[in-house]
Structures are given as structure tokens and as C-alpha cells.
Amino acid sequence: MNRRTALGMLVGLALMSLASTGVARADVFDDIRSGRKLLWGGDQEGGGPYVFPRDDRPTEVTGFEVDLAKRIAAFLKVDPEFTQGQWDKMPDMLRAGKVHVIL
């Protein structure tokens, strides 16, 4: 399986989980589209290759999860916005509507 196929499968899985989760609000797609942003949560403590600060711009993040969030947001025709959180607190952030998806 090539990288593009694998990434496509991951995007599909993330969208399915976003649509089918009982934790997320039923109108999550409306929230995303009306706000023109996909709010995604991650934990930089995990480091590379997942999500970590850029060397040239430490206030921005890079990594696999960033690429995945960009692909999902592009599919939904919105902009991705990263929210840092402790991994064990991410489900609470999702339930509270602070993020739309956890990567």
C-alpha cells in the first residue's frame, strides 16, 4: 500500500468517526462549516512524527497529524485549527465542543 492510499484510508476513518461518534454533537458538521474551521486536538508531548513545533516557526506545528488534519479540512472545504491538549483530557475537550476531532 502506498502512502497516498494509506493517508486516504486514514482520512476516511477519521471522517467516519467524526460522523458516527456518540460523543460529538449531532450538528458537528454544521458547526464546522458555519465556523469555516475544523478544530482538531492533539498533544505535542508525543512529539515527532505526529505533531511537534516547527523549527523555523515554533508557534506553528508540523507532522503527520497536521497533514492529516489539513486533508480532512480540505475535504470539508474549511481551514484546520490546532488545539493543544493533554492526551488524557482530549475526550473531555471533545465532549465540551472545544475540538471537533482528536488526532
N, C-alpha and C positions, 0 to 999 in steps of 0.2 A: 504494500500500500504506500503510495507516495504522500508527501507532506500535505499537498493541497487537498487530497481526498480525506486524509485524517482530520485536517482542520475543518473541512466542510461537515464531516460527521460530528465533530465536537460542537460546532455552531448549531447544528440541528438538534443535538441533545440538549444544549443549553436553552434553546427556544422552546423545546417540548417541556422541559422542567419549569420554565417560566410560565408557560400557559397552563400547566396542569397542577402546579403546587397548591395545596390547600392552605399554605402559609401566606402566600401573596394575596393581595386583594383581587377580587374578580375583575375590576376595571383597570388592572395594571397596564394593559396596552393603551388604553385611553390616556392614562397618566403620562406614559412615556411619550406618546405622540403629541399631546397637548403641551407638554413641557419641552418638547423637541430635544429631550436628553434621555439617555439610558444611564441611570445611576447604578454603577456597579461597585461592589465592595470587595476588597481584598486586603491581605495582610503583608506588608513589606518585610516583616520579620522573617518570612520564609525565604526571602532573597531570590537570587537568580537560579534558574532561568525564568521563574514565574512572574514576579513583579518586584522591581527594585528601582531606586533613584538613578536617573541618568547621570553619567559622569560630567557631561558638559552643561547640564541644567538640572541640578539636584532637586529643584522643586517639581520636576516632572518625573513620571515613572516610565519604565520600559519593560519589556519582557513578553513571554508567551501569553500571559493573561491579558496584557494590554492589547496585543494583536488580536486575541480572541474577542475582546470587548469591542474593538474597532470593527471587526467583521460583523458581529451581531448588530451593532448600531447602524452600520451601512445597510444591512438587510432591512432594518426597520426605518431607514431614512431619517435618522436622528444622530445627534452627537453623543459620544461616550463621555461620562464624567466619573472619575475615580474617587472613591471614598475609602480612606484608610480606617481599618478597624482591627481589633484583636480577633483572631480566628474564632475563638470560643464565644465571642459576642456577636458574630455575624448573624446567626439566626434571629437574635433579638432585634438587630437593625433591620432585617428583612420584615419581620412582623410589624415593626413600628413604621414601616414605609420609608425609612431613611435610604434604602437601596432597593432597586428593582430585582437585582440578581446578584448572587455571590459567585465569584470565580476563584 
